[in-house]
Amino acid sequence: MAVHRTLFCCVLIFLCLNERCVCEARGPVGFQGHRYRPFSPSNSHQHIPQDEESRVRSLSFAGDEDGEGLNVPVKELGPGSFCVTVGFGTPRQDLNLFLDTGSDISWIKQCQSCSQSNCHNSQTSIFDTSASSTFSNPCSNSSAKNCHYSIKYNDGSSSDGLWVRDNLTFTSSFAYANFVFGCSVNSSGDFDGADGLLGIGPGRNSLLGQAGNYYGLFCYCLPSSKSSTGYIMFGVLAINTCNLDIENFIPLLENPNGGPPHYSVNLVGITIGQKRLDIEAYMGSSLNIRVDTGTTITRLPGSFHEALKSEFKELMSGYSQTSPLPPLLDTCYDLTGHNNVTVPKMVLHFEGSNDVELDSSAVLWRENESQACLAFAGNENDGDLNIIGGHQQRSLNVYYDVRGKKLAFRKGGC
């Protein structure tokens, strides 16, 4: 199967008075059944109901009014799928949601109002809206607009539903009232068993946009394996944990390609082994690339990826190549009988002489005990999105100062 290209699909938002189609570019999460998760580079926007705007701006929060901090565990639910447990409603109903820096929208894929015929056919939890004393549906107000959402992914999965409002709880001491999110009433496809998605992008509809008391400060560490635990921290706690010993920050770019806001930085090169590959030599300039936990595998321009792959093959010449893992991973090795595999060292170089060495678990994709592949993929077209995926962010402290427009990577996080 050929490597997938970045495609486009429509996100439909049905207004109560009229209808309009909003198109957004969609980038690939990974491969072998991983969903295609959303990106938003166009000039479109996701809108919450208009009568919710004032409520969101004055979102009620209990437990940390000064923004001192919040620490939430992060687990790997499926291969390359990083999740947090979040409570919705009163009393709280715990759900496992994808942690997604590439999206502004939070949504639950199974709500009580979906029927057996149109719900996900999976073991995921259902959010029982009738059991929550704090649940409200703004679409019950005939004057409300922008009530419905509909998201379709390139792998055929989808989520359709209503914008609703309820309490969002991380711990008993950290609860948000009137959080606006999508409540799916009709959905299809597989999401690795997750119950939905928690959007922490820089847009107004995200967790950061709705809960502004953390000053746009957060950091996370994605676990290196399914048996380990990472974290995401907000506010002052993020500074105290992830901002230590950081001297140089990478500038966060302001929508270099237009469209809704997203986290994007300039990558200037990659060192593999002892050889540095400068992107300018292949592309004519540095590379605008998105930092996205919701995409599994890093995507690079085709010509640069070929150069990286060539160096990787030379360093792995002591191992036998084996069949690729379509559609993305085409440089794979049979490691049968090799107990101590020498993984090539890899360092990412960013704007401002900022370098970060990747964890060895982030360089290879381990399909099983005997097969491993270079965990990078090449784009087919010049217009495809360049992405630093979640797999490459394993075991790194990734610190965001959204208002200060800067980001930092630091090795040895969790």
Salt bridges, closest charged atoms under 4 A:
GLU24 OE1 - ARG26 NH1 3.17
GLU52 OE2 - ARG55 NE 3.61
GLU52 OE1 - ARG165 NH1 2.45
GLU53 OE2 - ARG204 NH1 3.52
GLU76 OE2 - ARG394 NH2 2.66
ASP94 OD1 - ARG92 NH2 2.67
ASP100 OD2 - ARG37 NE 3.09
ASP278 OD1 - ARG276 NE 2.67
ASP292 OD2 - ARG37 NH1 2.97
GLU306 OE2 - LYS309 NZ 3.10
GLU311 OE2 - LYS275 NZ 3.15
ASP330 OD2 - LYS309 NZ 3.07
ASP355 OD1 - HIS349 ND1 2.75
GLU357 OE2 - LYS411 NZ 3.40
GLU380 OE1 - ARG5 NE 3.47
